[in-house]
Amino acid sequence: MPTRGLDRRTALLGAWSLLAGFAGVAVTAAADAGVGAAPGGTSAADRAPLTVFAAASLTDALGEVTRAFTAATGTPVRTSFAASSALARQIEAGAPADLYFSADREWMDHLESRGALRAGTRRDALGNRLVLIAPADSAIGALAITPHFALAAALGRGRLATGDPDAVPVGRYARQALERLGVWNEVADRLVRAEDVRSALAFVDRGEAPLGIVYATDAGIDRRVRIVGEFPADSHAPIVYPVALTARSRPQAAALLAFIVSPAADAIFTRYGFSPLH
């Protein structure tokens, strides 16, 4: 027991050492932008929370990342999680976000084409995987996701939950995959078009839908669902999460962006099942 406690303390000290080391990086990034990231010597405006608009699938991982950033720099962060589409439209309409973290490139492209991003700050940060889930106690067994697989039969009389394919990234990826696999027409009129991926997850979690299509990272945080199949990577566009500062971001937001693509944040995202892309 004493040895186990010592190992745990050593691990914790190592993690804090990594974050403390990043604090210097954050200060440098903010200094390059003309402000200080550390709490000492900053104005009240500089200490105001940074606001991040991020895809719902990032809720748990990014929440931990932003808490680590605050611990390292003293800069508070306020997060708003929803569908990438809804958040992009809010930013386009003038919502005061400092940073946008999307679940696909299309909505980031949308904002970039409208001059709503700070030039030169966009980065492809993370990757993910698309999976088919069922309630944990479901009788549905593992499904081999291949061309013309028996998705409609597995649904029985139920419906398939995923994000709205007309706007929500996970729904777009799902439609691409189902079309490429030749089963879209069999289930298109049986969709539960959720407002975001966490809503789709909840429909399956509560047993209101026998199957759902979500990201692997979402399935991984909910013990009341299980993965019954994984979509081939070539059945849909690459799942890429780009991140960028908004055009109206405050200078100190540069330190947060630097942290999100740092090794310290990569370790957190990896633990939640994301794949860092940088």
C-alpha positions as CSV (number, residue, x, y, z in Angstrom):
1,M,0.0,0.0,0.0
2,P,2.7,2.6,0.8
3,T,4.3,1.9,-2.6
4,R,1.0,2.4,-4.4
5,G,0.5,5.7,-2.6
6,L,4.0,6.8,-3.5
7,D,3.4,5.9,-7.2
8,R,0.2,7.9,-7.2
9,R,1.9,11.0,-5.6
10,T,4.7,10.7,-8.1
11,A,2.2,10.6,-11.0
12,L,0.4,13.7,-9.7
13,L,3.6,15.6,-9.2
14,G,4.6,14.7,-12.8
15,A,1.3,16.0,-14.1
16,W,1.6,19.3,-12.2
17,S,5.1,19.7,-13.4
18,L,4.0,19.4,-17.0
19,L,1.2,22.0,-16.5
20,A,3.6,24.3,-14.7
21,G,6.0,24.0,-17.6
22,F,3.2,25.0,-19.9
23,A,2.4,28.1,-17.9
24,G,5.6,29.6,-19.4
25,V,4.4,28.8,-22.9
26,A,1.0,30.4,-22.1
27,V,2.7,33.5,-20.9
28,T,4.8,33.7,-24.0
29,A,1.8,33.2,-26.3
30,A,-0.1,35.9,-24.5
31,A,2.9,38.2,-24.4
32,D,3.3,37.9,-28.2
33,A,-0.3,39.1,-28.4
34,G,0.4,42.0,-26.1
35,V,-1.0,40.8,-22.7
36,G,0.1,38.7,-19.8
37,A,-1.5,35.3,-19.2
38,A,-0.6,35.0,-15.6
39,P,-2.9,36.7,-13.1
40,G,-0.3,39.0,-11.6
41,G,-0.2,42.5,-13.2
42,T,-3.2,42.0,-15.5
43,S,-6.2,44.3,-15.8
44,A,-9.7,43.3,-14.8
45,A,-10.6,42.9,-18.5
46,D,-7.6,40.5,-19.0
47,R,-8.8,38.4,-16.1
48,A,-12.4,38.1,-17.4
49,P,-13.2,34.5,-18.5
50,L,-12.3,33.5,-22.0
51,T,-15.3,32.1,-23.8
52,V,-15.1,28.9,-25.8
53,F,-17.8,27.6,-28.2
54,A,-17.2,23.9,-28.8
55,A,-18.9,20.8,-30.2
56,A,-21.0,18.9,-27.8
57,S,-18.8,15.8,-28.2
58,L,-15.9,17.7,-26.6
59,T,-17.8,18.4,-23.3
60,D,-15.9,16.1,-21.0
61,A,-12.4,16.2,-22.5
62,L,-12.3,20.0,-23.2
63,G,-13.8,20.6,-19.8
64,E,-10.8,18.9,-18.2
65,V,-8.4,20.7,-20.6
66,T,-9.8,24.2,-19.8
67,R,-9.6,23.4,-16.0
68,A,-6.0,22.4,-16.5
69,F,-5.3,25.6,-18.4
70,T,-6.8,27.7,-15.6
71,A,-4.8,25.8,-13.0
72,A,-1.6,26.5,-15.0
73,T,-2.2,30.2,-15.9
74,G,-4.9,31.6,-13.6
75,T,-7.1,32.6,-16.6
76,P,-10.7,31.5,-16.2
77,V,-12.5,29.9,-19.1
78,R,-16.2,29.7,-19.8
79,T,-17.4,27.0,-22.2
80,S,-20.6,26.6,-24.3
81,F,-21.2,23.2,-25.8
82,A,-23.7,22.5,-28.5
83,A,-23.9,21.4,-32.1
84,S,-21.1,22.9,-34.2
85,S,-23.8,24.3,-36.6
86,A,-25.7,26.1,-33.9
87,L,-22.5,27.6,-32.4
88,A,-21.2,28.7,-35.8
89,R,-24.4,30.5,-36.5
90,Q,-24.2,32.3,-33.1
91,I,-20.7,33.4,-33.8
92,E,-21.7,34.6,-37.3
93,A,-24.5,36.6,-35.6
94,G,-22.0,38.3,-33.3
95,A,-21.9,36.1,-30.2
96,P,-18.9,37.1,-28.1
97,A,-16.8,33.9,-28.3
98,D,-13.0,34.0,-28.2
99,L,-12.5,30.5,-29.6
100,Y,-14.5,28.1,-31.8
101,F,-13.8,24.3,-31.7
102,S,-15.9,22.5,-34.4
103,A,-16.6,18.8,-34.9
104,D,-16.1,19.2,-38.7
105,R,-14.3,21.3,-41.2
106,E,-17.4,22.5,-43.0
107,W,-18.7,24.8,-40.2
108,M,-15.2,26.1,-39.7
109,D,-15.0,26.8,-43.4
110,H,-18.4,28.5,-43.1
111,L,-17.0,31.0,-40.6
112,E,-13.7,31.4,-42.3
113,S,-15.4,32.4,-45.6
114,R,-17.3,35.1,-43.7
115,G,-14.3,36.6,-42.0
116,A,-15.4,35.5,-38.6
117,L,-12.1,33.9,-37.7
118,R,-8.7,35.4,-36.8
119,A,-6.5,34.8,-39.8
120,G,-3.7,32.3,-39.3
121,T,-5.0,30.7,-36.1
122,R,-6.9,27.7,-37.5
123,R,-5.6,24.3,-36.6
124,D,-6.8,20.7,-37.2
125,A,-6.6,19.5,-33.6
126,L,-8.3,16.1,-33.2
127,G,-9.7,13.1,-34.9
128,N,-12.5,10.7,-33.9
129,R,-14.3,7.5,-35.1
130,L,-17.9,6.8,-36.0
131,V,-19.7,4.0,-34.2
132,L,-23.0,2.3,-34.0
133,I,-24.4,1.9,-30.4
134,A,-27.2,0.1,-28.6
135,P,-28.4,0.2,-25.0
136,A,-26.1,-1.8,-22.8
137,D,-28.8,-4.3,-22.0
138,S,-30.0,-4.7,-25.6
139,A,-30.3,-8.1,-27.2
140,I,-28.8,-6.7,-30.4
141,G,-25.4,-8.4,-31.0
142,A,-22.3,-7.1,-32.8
143,L,-22.9,-6.0,-36.4
144,A,-20.3,-6.2,-39.1
145,I,-20.7,-2.9,-40.8
146,T,-20.2,-3.8,-44.5
147,P,-22.0,-2.8,-47.7
148,H,-25.7,-3.5,-47.4
149,F,-25.5,-4.7,-43.8
150,A,-28.8,-5.5,-42.1
151,L,-29.3,-2.2,-40.3
152,A,-33.0,-2.0,-40.9
153,A,-33.6,-5.5,-39.6
154,A,-31.6,-4.7,-36.5
155,L,-33.8,-1.7,-35.8
156,G,-36.9,-3.8,-35.8
157,R,-39.7,-1.3,-35.3
158,G,-37.5,1.2,-33.7
159,R,-35.7,4.3,-35.0
160,L,-32.1,5.2,-35.5
161,A,-30.8,8.2,-33.4
162,T,-28.0,10.5,-34.7
163,G,-27.5,14.2,-35.3
164,D,-29.6,16.0,-37.8
165,P,-27.9,15.1,-41.2
166,D,-28.9,18.5,-42.6
167,A,-26.7,20.4,-40.1
168,V,-25.1,18.5,-37.3
169,P,-21.6,17.0,-38.1
170,V,-22.2,13.6,-36.6
171,G,-25.4,13.3,-38.7
172,R,-23.5,14.4,-41.8
173,Y,-20.9,11.7,-41.3
174,A,-23.6,9.2,-40.6
175,R,-25.5,9.9,-43.8
176,Q,-22.2,9.8,-45.8
177,A,-21.4,6.4,-44.3
178,L,-24.9,4.9,-44.8
179,E,-25.1,6.2,-48.4
180,R,-21.7,4.7,-49.2
181,L,-22.7,1.4,-47.6
182,G,-26.0,1.3,-49.6
183,V,-28.4,1.4,-46.6
184,W,-29.4,5.0,-46.4
185,N,-32.7,4.7,-48.3
186,E,-33.8,1.9,-45.9
187,V,-33.5,4.0,-42.8
188,A,-33.7,7.7,-43.9
189,D,-37.3,8.0,-42.8
190,R,-36.6,6.3,-39.5
191,L,-34.1,8.7,-38.1
192,V,-34.3,10.5,-34.7
193,R,-32.7,13.8,-35.9
194,A,-31.1,14.9,-32.7
195,E,-29.9,18.5,-32.1
196,D,-26.4,17.3,-31.3
197,V,-24.4,14.1,-30.7
198,R,-25.0,14.1,-26.9
199,S,-28.8,14.2,-27.5
200,A,-28.5,11.3,-29.9
201,L,-26.5,9.4,-27.2
202,A,-29.2,10.2,-24.7
203,F,-32.0,8.6,-26.9
204,V,-30.1,5.3,-26.9
205,D,-29.0,5.6,-23.2
206,R,-32.7,5.9,-22.2
207,G,-33.8,3.1,-24.5
208,E,-35.9,5.3,-26.6
209,A,-34.0,4.3,-29.8
210,P,-32.6,0.7,-30.2
211,L,-29.6,2.0,-32.2
212,G,-27.7,5.2,-32.6
213,I,-24.7,6.6,-34.6
214,V,-22.3,8.7,-32.5
215,Y,-18.6,9.2,-32.0
216,A,-16.5,6.6,-30.3
217,T,-15.6,9.2,-27.6
218,D,-19.3,9.7,-26.7
219,A,-19.9,6.0,-26.5
220,G,-16.9,5.7,-24.2
221,I,-18.3,8.0,-21.5
222,D,-21.7,6.4,-21.1
223,R,-21.9,3.0,-19.4
224,R,-25.5,2.5,-20.4
225,V,-24.6,2.1,-24.1
226,R,-22.3,-0.3,-25.9
227,I,-20.7,-0.2,-29.3
228,V,-22.1,-2.9,-31.6
229,G,-20.2,-1.8,-34.7
230,E,-17.6,0.6,-36.0
231,F,-17.9,2.3,-39.4
232,P,-15.0,1.9,-41.8
233,A,-12.9,5.1,-41.9
234,D,-13.3,5.2,-45.7
235,S,-17.1,5.2,-45.5
236,H,-17.2,8.9,-44.6
237,A,-15.1,12.0,-44.7
238,P,-12.3,12.1,-42.1
239,I,-13.7,13.2,-38.7
240,V,-11.6,16.2,-38.0
241,Y,-12.0,18.8,-35.2
242,P,-10.5,22.2,-36.2
243,V,-10.0,24.9,-33.7
244,A,-9.5,28.7,-34.2
245,L,-9.7,32.1,-32.6
246,T,-12.6,34.2,-33.6
247,A,-12.2,37.5,-35.3
248,R,-13.4,39.3,-32.1
249,S,-11.2,37.2,-29.7
250,R,-9.2,39.0,-27.1
251,P,-5.4,38.8,-27.3
252,Q,-5.1,36.6,-24.2
253,A,-7.1,33.8,-26.0
254,A,-3.9,33.0,-27.9
255,A,-2.6,31.3,-24.8
256,L,-5.6,29.1,-24.5
257,L,-5.3,28.1,-28.2
258,A,-1.7,27.2,-27.6
259,F,-2.6,25.1,-24.7
260,I,-5.3,23.2,-26.5
261,V,-2.7,22.0,-29.1
262,S,0.0,21.3,-26.5
263,P,1.3,17.9,-25.3
264,A,-0.4,18.5,-21.9
265,A,-3.8,18.8,-23.6
266,D,-3.0,16.0,-26.1
267,A,-2.6,13.6,-23.1
268,I,-6.1,14.5,-21.8
269,F,-7.8,14.3,-25.2
270,T,-6.1,10.9,-25.8
271,R,-7.4,9.6,-22.5
272,Y,-10.9,10.4,-23.7
273,G,-10.4,8.5,-27.0
274,F,-9.6,11.4,-29.4
275,S,-6.6,11.3,-31.7
276,P,-4.4,14.4,-31.7
277,L,-3.6,15.4,-35.3
278,H,-0.6,17.7,-34.8
